[in-house]
Amino acid sequence: METPTKIKLLAVIAIIAGPILTYNGHKDKERLAALDKDGVTVDGIIEGGEWKKGRRSSSYKFDVSYTPQNASPVKQTFQVTSNFFSAHASDTAVTDPAVKVRYLPSAIQDSAIVVGGSTDMTAMFGVGIGAFAIGLCTSIGMFFFKK
C-alpha cells in the first residue's frame, strides 16, 4: 500500500474514531461526576483477580463482592490500575482483600467503581477531539495540496 493511501486510510479512521472516543470520554466524565455528587460508598471484598500481560499493555481485573444499601449482595468485575492491583495482590494471591466500592443507587452495577483503583477513561475525551482534528486537517490538506 502506498504511503498516501495509508495516510488517507488513517485520516478516515481518525475521523470516525475521534467522535466515538470523545463520546465515551464524555459519558465517563458524566458518570464520575454523578458518583461524586450522589454516590454511596460501601465496603467490598476482593474475591479473585486476573492479570493479562500483552505485548504493549497489561490488563488488571478484580472480582469484588459488595452489598449496596437496602439491596442484595453484588459480585462485579472491575478493571483496575496496575498500581492498585499491585497494592492488593501478588503474582499468585490476593494480599489485601478490603476495598471501597462507590455506586449510584439508581444504577448499582452500571455505575460502580472501586475507589482509588478503577480505570479512568475521561482522557479519551481529549484524545478523541485530537484524533478527529488531526484526521480532518489531514484530509483537508490532502484535498487542497494534492499533486
C-alpha positions in Angstrom: 0.0 0.0 0.0 1.4 3.4 -1.0 2.1 6.0 1.7 -0.6 8.5 0.5 -3.1 5.7 0.6 -2.1 4.7 4.2 -2.3 8.4 5.2 -5.8 8.6 3.7 -6.9 5.5 5.5 -5.5 6.7 8.8 -7.3 10.0 8.4 -10.6 8.3 7.7 -10.1 6.1 10.8 -9.3 9.1 12.9 -12.3 11.0 11.7 -14.5 8.0 12.6 -12.8 7.0 15.8 -12.4 10.6 17.1 -16.1 11.2 17.9 -16.5 7.7 19.3 -13.6 8.2 21.8 -14.9 11.7 22.6 -18.4 10.4 23.3 -17.1 7.6 25.6 -14.8 10.0 27.5 -17.7 12.4 27.9 -20.0 9.7 29.2 -17.3 8.5 31.7 -16.8 12.1 32.9 -20.6 12.4 33.5 -20.7 9.1 35.3 -17.8 10.0 37.6 -19.4 13.4 38.3 -22.7 11.7 39.2 -20.8 9.3 41.5 -19.1 12.3 43.2 -22.4 14.0 43.7 -24.8 11.2 44.5 -22.7 8.1 45.0 -22.8 5.8 48.1 -19.6 4.2 49.3 -19.6 0.7 50.9 -17.1 -1.9 51.9 -16.1 -4.5 49.3 -14.0 -7.7 49.4 -11.8 -8.9 46.5 -12.7 -12.5 45.8 -10.3 -13.0 42.9 -8.4 -11.3 40.2 -6.9 -11.6 36.8 -3.7 -10.1 35.2 -3.2 -10.4 31.5 0.1 -9.2 30.0 0.0 -8.2 26.4 2.8 -7.1 24.0 2.0 -3.4 24.5 -0.1 -3.2 27.7 -1.4 -5.2 30.6 -4.9 -5.7 31.9 -5.8 -5.9 35.6 -9.1 -7.0 37.0 -10.6 -7.8 40.4 -13.8 -9.7 41.2 -15.3 -7.7 44.1 -18.3 -8.5 46.2 -20.2 -5.7 48.0 -23.6 -5.2 49.4 -25.4 -2.0 48.4 -27.6 -0.3 51.0 -31.1 -1.9 51.0 -30.2 -4.4 48.2 -28.9 -7.9 47.6 -25.1 -8.6 47.5 -23.4 -8.0 44.2 -20.4 -9.6 42.7 -18.8 -7.5 39.9 -15.6 -7.5 37.9 -13.7 -4.2 37.8 -10.8 -3.2 35.6 -8.2 -1.5 37.9 -4.9 0.2 37.5 -1.6 -1.7 37.8 -0.6 0.2 41.0 -3.9 -0.7 42.7 -3.6 -4.3 41.6 0.0 -4.5 43.0 -1.1 -3.0 46.3 -3.8 -5.6 46.7 -2.3 -8.7 45.1 0.9 -10.6 44.4 1.5 -12.7 41.3 -0.3 -15.6 42.9 -2.8 -14.4 45.5 -4.8 -11.5 46.9 -2.9 -9.9 49.7 -5.2 -7.2 50.8 -8.9 -8.0 50.0 -10.5 -5.0 51.6 -11.7 -2.2 49.2 -14.2 0.5 49.0 -16.9 0.5 46.2 -18.8 3.6 45.2 -22.0 3.2 43.3 -25.1 5.2 42.3 -28.3 3.8 44.0 -30.2 4.3 40.7 -27.8 2.1 38.7 -25.9 -0.1 41.0 -23.9 -2.3 38.6 -23.7 0.2 35.7 -22.1 2.9 37.7 -19.9 1.2 40.4 -16.2 1.9 40.7 -13.5 0.7 43.1 -12.5 3.8 45.0 -8.9 4.7 44.1 -8.5 1.8 41.7 -10.9 1.8 38.8 -9.5 2.9 35.5 -10.4 6.4 34.3 -11.5 6.8 30.7 -12.1 10.5 30.9 -8.9 11.2 29.0 -10.5 9.7 25.9 -12.5 12.9 25.6 -9.4 14.9 24.7 -7.8 12.0 22.7 -11.0 11.8 20.6 -11.0 15.5 19.8 -7.4 15.4 18.9 -7.8 12.3 16.7 -10.8 13.9 14.9 -8.9 17.2 14.4 -5.8 15.5 13.0 -7.8 13.3 10.7 -9.9 16.3 9.5 -6.8 18.5 8.9 -5.0 15.7 7.1 -8.0 15.1 4.9 -8.4 18.8 4.1 -4.7 19.1 3.5 -4.6 16.2 1.1 -7.6 17.6 -0.8 -6.1 21.1 -1.3 -2.5 20.1 -1.7 -2.6 17.0 -3.8 0.0 16.8 -6.6 
